[in-house]
Amino acid sequence: MTGSTRPHTGRNNQSSKVSILALTFQSESPPGHNDSTRFAADTQSLQQPETGLLLRAINEFEWRIYTKNPFPDTEQQVQWAHEAWHAVIQARRDAGGYQLTDRMIGIIKTRKSNARNNVVTVVRTGVKTTYGFQDTQDKKSVQARENDDGTRSGERSGYAEHKIIWKMIHECFFHNADEIGVQFHKHFDPIPEVTHALIIAAILHCIEEWSTGIQIPVHFRESTTKAPYLGYLNALKKWEKGIEPVVFNIRKKWYQRVYKLSGAVSDSSSVPITISDAALEQANEKLRTRSGDTDSEGED
């Protein structure tokens, strides 16, 4: 990425915040592991089993970033690192002899900013494609494309129905069956409020990169993005108040859609099995003629 500070956009920065709200209310290589070279350097002195366990713990840590809090403080990071390691050890009976060291905790904690920025990397491409931004255009062209899409109109007709919202959830977390949203699908079902707000913040961030008419990639820093994220999270909470069942169904539908698009096999244990009353009555009639004690019953 180039550039280290958010471009100064004056009043346009404020109007983009309004536009993203309008957009929102209108209508084993998950994110965080793209920088494999640095991970290899950090873990070069670890034994192979430890490296595998640490990688899985990082997965555990990252789903918490995406669904619980993208900006955890130091205390929460350490707590999550221990929780992640414990979850990995509990799942591996042969891993009881391995201990989580301070160095390993440090490696896990570094994934915090990497996880967020990998989301932005994906969203950056989605924003450019959705709005038709081009590398050679003027500022008015950028604003016109946003207006055509309804994102600067200020209208709020529906709830988060703009296609870029669920598409970015799909691309970031459910792009294929190996993505983190699939591997830890129970934590994304339904799509959490936190995940939604993070995607909104990432979209706004990437739109602002085009505010001059030319894309200027900017690092998704906590110092400049945490406040907008919290603003959108609070806005979502206020918007949902009183219509929680409706919003739950929307988030559930998003999850079902992106999970299906991942190509993963559905978890049949989470699908309720229903039998008609007539079928149950017919089965009960047959059961009444059986004792259930003989081995031959029901074998044919």
Sequence and secondary structure as in RCSB ss.txt:
>XXXX:A:sequence
MTGSTRPHTGRNNQSSKVSILALTFQSESPPGHNDSTRFAADTQSLQQPETGLLLRAINEFEWRIYTKNPFPDTE
QQVQWAHEAWHAVIQARRDAGGYQLTDRMIGIIKTRKSNARNNVVTVVRTGVKTTYGFQDTQDKKSVQARENDDG
TRSGERSGYAEHKIIWKMIHECFFHNADEIGVQFHKHFDPIPEVTHALIIAAILHCIEEWSTGIQIPVHFRESTT
KAPYLGYLNALKKWEKGIEPVVFNIRKKWYQRVYKLSGAVSDSSSVPITISDAALEQANEKLRTRSGDTDSEGED
>XXXX:A:secstr
   SS    THHHHHHHHHHHHHHH     TT S HHHHHHHTTTS HHHHHHHHHHHHHHHHHHHHT SS  HH
HHHHHHHHHHHHHHHH GGGTT    HHHHHHHHTHHHHHHHHHHHHHHHHHHHHHT  SS  HHHHHHHHHHTT
TTS    SSS  HHHHHHHHHHH SSTTSHHHHTGGGSSS  HHHHHHHHHHHHHHHHTTTTSS       HHHH
HHHHHHHHHHHHHHHTT HHHHHHHHHHHHHHHHHHHT    GGGS     HHHHHHHHHHHHT  S STTTT  
